[in-house]
């Protein structure tokens, strides 16, 4: 990896957090990019409306691994609504930035997380809370 990567990116690449898969996940999100070949799979376990556990499997470059690791750290313990609010830019910002040609990796990580949450909602009913008074 080149010096254009932040220390946080390098740390999450070398020592990724939450690697693996959950045996009986409540939700699964898969996102890929056919151009670069990166593929991310995120599994979530939900308890009392919060992400109690989260794991990822990623096939891709160092940035893809680092963003997968970071998004799992960001989402763990959050409510589903809070985790849905994590944006692509949030992931890159938490890693102290990514080279422009690697920004698509943060997109994949956030999108896979959102798909896992939507999968949970589809399987277990529910969804984001309705606006008050609606």
Helices and strands as residue ranges (DSSP letters): H 7-14, E 27-32, E 39-47, E 50-59, H 62-75, H 80-84, H 88-94, G 100-102, H 103-124
